[in-house]
Each structure stands twice: as C-alpha cells, then as structure tokens.
Amino acid sequence: MNLKRVVVTGLGALTPIGNNISEYWDALANGKSGCAPITYFDTENFKTKFACEVKNYNPTDYFDRKDARKLDKFAQYAIVASEEAIKDAAIDLEKVDKFRVGVIWGAGIGGLETFQEEVIGYANGNGTPRFNPFFIPKMIADIAPGHISIRNGFMGPNYTTVSACASSANSMIDALNYIRLGHCDIIVTGGSEAAVTIAGMGGFNAMHALSTRNESPESASRPFDATRDGFVLGEGGGALILEEYEHAKARGAKIYAEVVGGGMSSDAYHMTAPHPDGIGVERVMLNCLRDAGVQPEQVDAINTHGTSTPLGDVAELKAITKVFGDHAQNININSTKSMTGHLLGAAGAIEAIASILAMQNSLVPPTINHTTVDENIDPTLNLTLNKAQKREITYAMSNTFGFGGHNACVLFKKLDE
C-alpha cells in the first residue's frame, strides 16, 4: 500500500531552559545550561543536590487552583506543551474531524510526586488509609493524553507509551504510523516527566546514575567529556503536532518538517547498561534509515541520546561510526542534554523539537561543558563542542534510549514539496 506522508505542523515546549518554543530555541542556540541547585526539597542528605528544574513555572498561570490540585506536574507539563503546539498548528477545533485526531503521549514514570506524597502521608498517619480521591487519576501515566483529549474533544487513538527514556520517541513513531497508514489525520504527540522529587533523586542516586558534581552544577551535564560522571535529571514536556501532508496542505498549515522514518530495537543485554559495542543502537539507526528509505550518507545531523554517562556515550558513538562509516565525520553530532539535562520520558520529544528547529534555523545547537578529550571517543567526529555551528540540514536524526534496552530513533527531513 502507498503510505501517506506525515509532517510536523505545531510545536510546544516547557523545559528547564525555556517555557515555550521561542525561549527554548534561544537557549539552545546560545548554549545555556538549565542546571542549578534543587529548590523543590531539602537536599542536605542527598548525594546529588542539583537538577534541571523548570524555572518560573506557576500552575495558576495555566490552570485555576481547583484544576491544578487534580493534576500531577507531569500532566500539567503535558497540557501546557500540547496547548502551545495546538495553537501553533492553528487547528480549528470546529472544523477538524475529531474522530480522526488522536493523542499518543510518552511518560517514563508518570505521577511520581503524587505517589510519593500519598505514601508518605499514609506512613506518617495512624494506619488509616486516608488517600486523596484523586490519587490514582493523578498518578497514572496514561492520564496526560486523557486530559489533552478531554480538553479538546479529540476522539481518535488515545494512550501512553512507556519505555523509560525512549517513551516519547516511541509515541512519535506510533503517531507516524497511525497517520501514514490512514487511520488519523492529526495526532498530538510528545512526552512529559516530573521526576525531580525525593523519590526520583534518591532512586537514581542509589543506582549511581546521577552526576555528583555539586560544586559546579551548571557544568555537570557534560556528554562525551572524559570527566563525565553521570546524567543530570531534568523535567518538563514537549509536544509535536503530526499531520497527514495533504490534510495539512489543504488547510494551509505551516509545515516545520516531514517525519520520514522511525526505528526501534532492543539491546537485550542489561537492565540499565547499554551493550558496550552499541549493537542495539547500531540496529535502531539502521532500522530507521531503512524505514525512511534514506542512505546513511544523506544524514546531516544527529541529536544523540548523549546522557553524559561513562558507558552510554562511548557505545552510541561507536554505533554511529559503524552505521555511517567515513560519512560519520561529516555529520554534526550533538547532545542537547548538556543543556536540558535528561527529561526521561520527555527526552525524545524535546530533542526531536531541537532537531527540527536546528533544521529550520540552519544552526546545530552545541554540546556544552566539554573540557577534556576522552581517548575512547573517535577524535575525527564533529561533536559540535561548546558553540553552535551553522549548517544546512536536510535530514536530522534523533536518538533516544531507555533502561531495559529500549532504543528508538526518528528521522526528520526538510520539506520537499
């Protein structure tokens, strides 16, 4: 069958370096770090005392107090980002066929803060189970797309993908396939996460997964640097409106990029560690290229998973060299996690947005905080270190991987009419 073309017609973001798309891109282009000491709770007894929190966010700027109390922060972030994207796409809610508009969202954890508060409340009580009646609907990961659909009346496919840090990349791939198979005209997709909590920080610290560079948090996320010591936890949300090309053209929508392929694979290796040779990562990029019908030498830019972990960064770059061969030296490779930290289930969404905006602006955001060369990394690779680089981009790839060995890869193309 002939697959339909799928394009991006709207973007929305709420991130540690910007509370909308314009602010987000400005910070990316200028290499701004979103990392700072944690303000949400007392970190005196924590190994890591910093994170990439969303700044200057007040729920009552977006919701009335009653509604805000019913929403975990991860769902609030989802609604805020999606509303910006829907507005950006200029979707006329009175004219679209709402049965053909879906919401497919990613979240790696969901309402962790809500779960934490309710359990602590019970533990501090007298044993009587006095739980908030909104406990379950605030906590469950699938509630975010539920709220987005309810607010807008979208009655197409509606669910959450959960694949740890690959969650929102998987949601985008699902959205791509629903549209190109003809099941939907428009899908609101992306992801959100709000895990900068006592439980989130404590849990990741117990795994020795987080950086402990407490003396200089703004430089703690340092992908590809020899002194990297773990990832920096971030929070926020990113939304993309994916739309069937002819549908978008018929309503005169502006188009950011075409989504030409998505790939998935599994490491089948370890709960948390990547395969040291990057076998699963190599396969996911090959699967994505094959799905798109694109040759490796056509790719101009790759926004890597690049979490700033000792094992993960090396494995991913090894895989890129295997897939792209000599052409790997011609690709602008970067990691925007150096600025945003790791947004877990929202990472794929905000990084896909970064790739699209890089294509739009012919500018690749930098990998900041690089000071020391890692001898395990090929020195001929262009890792876009410390300063943005001008570059015409036709094809941009975004990699996202998750605990459990989940790998997802999405490929975008500058629109070819």
C-alpha positions as CSV (number, residue, x, y, z in Angstrom):
1,M,0.0,0.0,0.0
2,N,1.1,3.6,-0.5
3,L,2.0,5.2,2.8
4,K,0.8,8.7,3.4
5,R,3.3,11.5,4.1
6,V,3.5,12.9,7.6
7,V,4.6,16.4,8.6
8,V,5.0,18.4,11.7
9,T,2.7,21.4,11.9
10,G,2.9,22.5,15.5
11,L,5.4,22.6,18.4
12,G,5.2,23.2,22.1
13,A,7.7,23.1,24.9
14,L,8.1,23.6,28.6
15,T,11.7,22.9,29.5
16,P,14.5,23.7,32.0
17,I,15.9,26.3,29.6
18,G,12.7,27.8,28.3
19,N,8.9,27.8,28.9
20,N,7.9,28.0,25.3
21,I,9.3,27.2,21.9
22,S,10.9,30.6,21.4
23,E,12.6,30.7,24.7
24,Y,13.7,27.0,24.3
25,W,15.4,27.7,20.9
26,D,17.1,30.8,22.1
27,A,18.6,29.0,25.0
28,L,19.7,26.0,22.8
29,A,21.3,28.3,20.2
30,N,23.2,30.1,22.9
31,G,24.4,27.1,24.9
32,K,22.5,27.9,28.1
33,S,22.7,25.4,31.0
34,G,19.4,24.7,32.8
35,C,21.1,23.0,35.8
36,A,21.0,24.6,39.2
37,P,20.6,23.6,42.9
38,I,17.3,21.9,43.6
39,T,14.6,24.2,45.0
40,Y,11.8,21.6,45.5
41,F,13.1,20.0,48.7
42,D,15.9,19.9,51.2
43,T,18.9,18.1,49.6
44,E,21.2,18.2,52.6
45,N,21.4,14.4,52.9
46,F,21.4,13.7,49.1
47,K,24.5,12.7,47.1
48,T,23.2,15.0,44.3
49,K,21.9,18.4,45.2
50,F,21.1,19.8,41.7
51,A,18.8,19.1,38.7
52,C,17.4,20.8,35.7
53,E,14.1,22.1,37.1
54,V,11.5,24.1,35.0
55,K,12.0,27.7,36.0
56,N,9.4,30.4,36.7
57,Y,6.6,28.0,36.5
58,N,3.4,28.7,38.4
59,P,0.5,26.3,37.8
60,T,-2.1,29.1,38.3
61,D,-0.7,30.9,35.2
62,Y,-2.3,28.0,33.2
63,F,-4.9,26.4,35.5
64,D,-7.4,27.5,38.1
65,R,-6.4,26.4,41.6
66,K,-9.1,23.7,41.7
67,D,-7.9,22.1,38.5
68,A,-4.2,22.4,39.4
69,R,-4.8,20.4,42.6
70,K,-6.1,17.5,40.4
71,L,-3.1,17.4,38.2
72,D,0.3,16.0,38.9
73,K,3.1,18.2,37.5
74,F,3.9,15.7,34.7
75,A,0.3,16.1,33.5
76,Q,0.4,19.9,33.8
77,Y,3.5,20.0,31.7
78,A,1.8,17.8,29.1
79,I,-1.2,20.1,28.9
80,V,0.8,23.3,28.7
81,A,3.1,22.0,26.0
82,S,0.3,20.4,24.0
83,E,-1.8,23.6,24.1
84,E,1.1,25.6,22.7
85,A,1.5,23.1,19.9
86,I,-2.2,23.0,19.1
87,K,-2.3,26.8,19.0
88,D,0.9,26.9,16.9
89,A,-0.6,24.5,14.4
90,A,-3.7,26.7,14.1
91,I,-6.0,23.7,14.4
92,D,-9.6,24.8,14.1
93,L,-11.4,22.7,16.7
94,E,-14.8,23.4,15.0
95,K,-13.7,22.1,11.6
96,V,-11.5,19.1,12.1
97,D,-12.9,15.6,12.3
98,K,-12.3,14.9,15.9
99,F,-12.7,11.2,15.4
100,R,-9.6,11.4,13.3
101,V,-7.5,13.4,15.8
102,G,-5.6,11.3,18.4
103,V,-3.3,11.8,21.3
104,I,-0.3,9.5,21.8
105,W,1.9,10.6,24.7
106,G,5.1,9.3,26.3
107,A,5.9,9.2,30.0
108,G,8.5,7.0,31.6
109,I,7.2,7.2,35.2
110,G,4.1,9.4,35.4
111,G,2.9,11.0,38.7
112,L,5.9,10.2,40.9
113,E,5.4,13.2,43.1
114,T,1.8,12.3,43.7
115,F,2.7,8.7,44.6
116,Q,5.4,9.9,46.9
117,E,3.2,12.4,48.8
118,E,0.4,9.9,49.3
119,V,2.6,7.1,50.5
120,I,4.5,9.4,52.9
121,G,1.2,10.7,54.2
122,Y,0.0,7.2,54.9
123,A,3.3,6.2,56.5
124,N,3.1,9.3,58.8
125,G,-0.5,8.6,59.8
126,N,-2.1,6.1,62.2
127,G,-2.6,3.3,59.7
128,T,-6.0,4.5,58.5
129,P,-5.9,4.6,54.7
130,R,-6.9,8.3,54.1
131,F,-5.9,8.6,50.5
132,N,-6.8,11.5,48.3
133,P,-9.6,10.5,45.9
134,F,-7.5,12.0,43.1
135,F,-4.5,9.8,44.0
136,I,-4.9,7.3,41.2
137,P,-6.1,9.5,38.4
138,K,-3.3,12.0,39.2
139,M,-0.6,9.3,39.3
140,I,-1.3,7.0,36.3
141,A,0.9,7.6,33.3
142,D,-1.9,7.5,30.8
143,I,-3.8,10.4,32.3
144,A,-1.8,13.0,30.4
145,P,-3.2,12.2,27.0
146,G,-6.5,11.6,28.6
147,H,-6.6,15.3,29.8
148,I,-5.4,16.6,26.4
149,S,-8.2,14.8,24.6
150,I,-10.8,15.8,27.1
151,R,-9.9,19.4,26.9
152,N,-10.0,19.4,23.1
153,G,-12.6,16.8,22.3
154,F,-10.1,14.6,20.3
155,M,-11.7,11.2,19.9
156,G,-9.1,9.3,17.9
157,P,-6.5,6.9,19.4
158,N,-5.5,7.9,22.9
159,Y,-2.9,6.2,25.1
160,T,0.6,6.5,26.7
161,T,3.7,4.7,25.6
162,V,6.0,3.7,28.4
163,S,9.6,2.6,27.5
164,A,11.6,4.5,30.1
165,C,13.6,7.3,28.5
166,A,12.5,6.2,25.0
167,S,8.9,6.7,25.8
168,S,8.2,9.9,23.8
169,A,10.2,8.8,20.8
170,N,8.1,5.6,20.8
171,S,5.0,7.8,21.0
172,M,6.1,9.8,17.9
173,I,6.8,6.6,16.0
174,D,3.3,5.3,16.8
175,A,1.8,8.6,15.8
176,L,3.7,8.5,12.5
177,N,2.5,5.0,11.7
178,Y,-1.2,5.7,12.6
179,I,-1.2,8.6,10.2
180,R,0.7,7.1,7.3
181,L,-1.5,4.1,7.4
182,G,-4.5,6.3,7.0
183,H,-6.1,5.9,10.5
184,C,-5.8,9.5,11.6
185,D,-5.4,13.0,10.1
186,I,-3.7,14.6,13.1
187,I,-2.0,13.3,16.3
188,V,-0.8,15.3,19.2
189,T,2.3,13.5,20.4
190,G,5.3,14.1,22.7
191,G,6.0,13.4,26.3
192,S,6.3,14.8,29.8
193,E,8.0,14.0,33.1
194,A,8.3,15.5,36.6
195,A,10.7,13.2,38.5
196,V,12.7,15.8,40.3
197,T,11.4,14.6,43.6
198,I,12.7,13.0,46.8
199,A,12.0,9.5,45.4
200,G,13.3,10.3,41.9
201,M,16.6,11.8,43.1
202,G,17.0,9.2,45.8
203,G,16.3,6.3,43.5
204,F,18.7,7.4,40.7
205,N,21.4,8.2,43.3
206,A,21.1,4.7,44.7
207,M,21.8,3.4,41.2
208,H,24.9,5.7,40.9
209,A,23.4,7.0,37.7
210,L,23.5,10.8,38.5
211,S,26.3,13.2,38.4
212,T,27.5,14.4,41.9
213,R,29.3,17.5,40.6
214,N,27.7,19.6,43.4
215,E,30.5,22.2,43.3
216,S,29.5,23.3,39.7
217,P,26.1,22.0,38.8
218,E,25.8,24.2,35.6
219,S,28.6,22.2,34.1
220,A,27.6,18.8,35.4
221,S,25.9,17.5,32.3
222,R,29.0,17.0,30.0
223,P,28.3,14.4,27.3
224,F,31.4,13.0,25.6
225,D,33.8,14.6,28.1
226,A,36.4,12.4,29.8
227,T,35.3,13.7,33.2
228,R,31.6,12.9,32.9
229,D,30.2,11.2,35.9
230,G,26.5,10.6,35.3
231,F,23.4,12.2,33.9
232,V,21.6,15.2,35.3
233,L,17.9,14.8,36.0
234,G,15.6,17.2,34.2
235,E,11.8,17.7,33.9
236,G,9.3,19.3,31.5
237,G,7.4,18.4,28.4
238,G,7.5,18.7,24.6
239,A,4.6,18.4,22.1
240,L,4.5,17.9,18.3
241,I,1.5,18.0,16.0
242,L,1.9,15.3,13.4
243,E,-0.4,15.6,10.5
244,E,-1.1,13.9,7.1
245,Y,0.6,16.1,4.5
246,E,-2.4,16.6,2.2
247,H,-4.6,17.4,5.1
248,A,-2.1,20.0,6.3
249,K,-1.7,21.5,2.8
250,A,-5.5,21.7,2.3
251,R,-5.9,23.8,5.4
252,G,-2.9,26.0,4.7
253,A,-0.9,24.9,7.7
254,K,2.7,25.9,8.1
255,I,5.0,22.9,8.0
256,Y,8.1,22.6,10.0
257,A,9.5,19.3,8.7
258,E,8.5,15.9,7.3
259,V,8.7,12.8,9.5
260,V,10.2,10.2,7.2
261,G,11.1,7.3,9.4
262,G,11.2,5.7,12.8
263,G,13.2,2.7,14.1
264,M,13.1,0.6,17.2
265,S,15.3,-2.1,18.6
266,S,16.3,-3.8,21.9
267,D,19.7,-4.2,23.4
268,A,18.6,-7.5,25.1
269,Y,21.6,-7.0,27.3
270,H,21.1,-5.5,30.8
271,M,18.5,-3.7,32.9
272,T,20.3,-0.3,32.8
273,A,23.6,-0.6,31.0
274,P,23.9,-0.3,27.2
275,H,25.7,-3.0,25.2
276,P,29.3,-1.9,25.2
277,D,29.6,-2.3,21.5
278,G,26.4,-0.5,20.8
279,I,24.8,-3.4,18.9
280,G,21.2,-2.4,19.6
281,V,21.9,1.3,18.9
282,E,23.5,0.4,15.6
283,R,20.4,-1.6,14.7
284,V,17.9,1.1,15.7
285,M,19.6,3.6,13.4
286,L,19.7,1.1,10.5
287,N,16.1,0.3,11.1
288,C,15.2,4.0,11.0
289,L,17.1,4.6,7.8
290,R,15.6,1.6,6.2
291,D,12.1,2.7,7.2
292,A,12.7,6.1,5.7
293,G,14.4,4.8,2.5
294,V,17.3,7.1,3.2
295,Q,21.0,6.3,2.7
296,P,23.4,6.9,5.6
297,E,25.4,9.5,3.7
298,Q,22.3,11.7,3.4
299,V,22.1,12.4,7.1
300,D,23.4,15.8,8.1
301,A,22.9,15.9,11.9
302,I,22.3,13.6,14.8
303,N,21.0,14.7,18.2
304,T,22.3,11.8,20.3
305,H,20.9,10.2,23.4
306,G,24.2,11.5,24.9
307,T,23.3,11.4,28.6
308,S,26.8,12.1,30.0
309,T,27.3,8.6,31.4
310,P,30.7,6.9,31.0
311,L,29.4,3.8,29.2
312,G,26.4,5.2,27.2
313,D,28.2,8.0,25.3
314,V,31.0,5.7,24.1
315,A,28.6,2.9,23.0
316,E,26.4,5.4,21.0
317,L,29.3,7.0,19.2
318,K,30.8,3.6,18.3
319,A,27.4,2.6,16.8
320,I,27.3,5.9,14.8
321,T,30.7,5.1,13.3
322,K,29.6,1.6,12.4
323,V,26.4,2.8,10.7
324,F,27.7,5.8,8.9
325,G,31.3,4.8,8.2
326,D,33.5,7.6,6.8
327,H,30.5,9.8,6.5
328,A,30.2,10.0,10.3
329,Q,33.0,12.6,10.2
330,N,30.7,14.8,8.1
331,I,27.8,14.7,10.5
332,N,27.1,17.4,13.1
333,I,26.7,15.2,16.2
334,N,25.4,16.9,19.4
335,S,23.7,16.3,22.7
336,T,21.3,18.9,23.9
337,K,21.1,17.1,27.2
338,S,24.2,19.0,28.1
339,M,21.8,22.0,28.5
340,T,18.4,20.5,29.4
341,G,19.6,17.5,31.5
342,H,17.8,14.2,30.9
343,L,14.0,14.6,30.8
344,L,13.4,10.8,30.9
345,G,10.1,10.1,29.2
346,A,10.1,13.6,27.7
347,A,13.6,13.5,26.3
348,G,12.7,12.2,22.9
349,A,10.1,14.9,22.4
350,I,12.2,17.9,23.3
351,E,15.2,16.6,21.4
352,A,13.1,15.9,18.3
353,I,11.9,19.5,18.6
354,A,15.6,20.6,18.9
355,S,16.4,18.7,15.7
356,I,13.5,20.3,13.8
357,L,14.4,23.8,15.0
358,A,18.1,23.2,14.0
359,M,16.8,22.3,10.5
360,Q,14.6,25.4,10.4
361,N,17.3,27.7,11.6
362,S,20.3,26.1,9.8
363,L,22.1,26.0,13.2
364,V,23.2,23.0,15.2
365,P,23.0,23.6,19.0
366,P,26.2,22.9,20.9
367,T,27.2,20.1,23.2
368,I,28.3,22.4,26.1
369,N,30.6,21.8,29.1
370,H,33.3,19.9,27.1
371,T,36.8,20.5,28.5
372,T,38.6,17.1,28.4
373,V,39.1,14.8,25.5
374,D,38.0,11.2,26.0
375,E,40.6,8.8,24.5
376,N,37.8,6.3,23.9
377,I,36.0,8.6,21.5
378,D,37.0,9.0,17.9
379,P,38.6,12.4,17.6
380,T,37.5,12.8,14.0
381,L,33.8,13.1,15.0
382,N,32.3,16.6,15.0
383,L,30.6,16.7,18.4
384,T,29.6,20.4,18.0
385,L,31.5,21.2,21.1
386,N,30.7,24.3,23.2
387,K,29.5,26.5,20.4
388,A,26.6,26.2,17.9
389,Q,27.6,25.6,14.3
390,K,25.9,26.9,11.1
391,R,24.8,24.0,8.9
392,E,22.3,23.4,6.2
393,I,20.3,20.4,7.3
394,T,18.2,18.2,5.0
395,Y,18.0,15.1,7.2
396,A,18.2,15.2,11.0
397,M,18.1,12.1,13.2
398,S,17.2,12.0,16.9
399,N,18.2,9.0,19.1
400,T,16.6,8.1,22.4
401,F,17.3,5.0,24.6
402,G,15.8,3.7,27.8
403,F,16.5,1.5,30.8
404,G,15.5,-2.1,29.8
405,G,17.4,-1.8,26.5
406,H,14.7,0.2,24.6
407,N,16.0,2.0,21.6
408,A,14.1,4.4,19.4
409,C,15.2,6.6,16.5
410,V,13.3,9.2,14.5
411,L,14.3,10.8,11.2
412,F,13.1,14.3,10.0
413,K,13.5,15.8,6.6
414,K,13.3,19.4,5.4
415,L,10.1,19.5,3.5
416,D,10.4,18.7,-0.2
417,E,7.1,19.8,-1.9
